[in-house]
Amino acid sequence: MARAFRKEGQALYRVESSSIFRADQSWLTLGVQNAIASLSAHRYWSGAPSGTPRWEILLAPPVRVMDRID
């Protein structure tokens, strides 16, 4: 998934963190307002999947770079 997400010429690194959070980026849409925005934010921060999830992993510091894997 990381290889598909990166832009041309960017390196990939293996990292380590003691605290992670997995969230579905599909809930983050621009231009949504009011109750829909609140519901989407709740689903994002609860880690709920959408119908077509695009997972991202958030790392809490400190984050240690282990090695370059690209």
Order of alpha helices (4+ residues) and beta strands (2+ residues): alpha-beta-beta-alpha-beta-beta
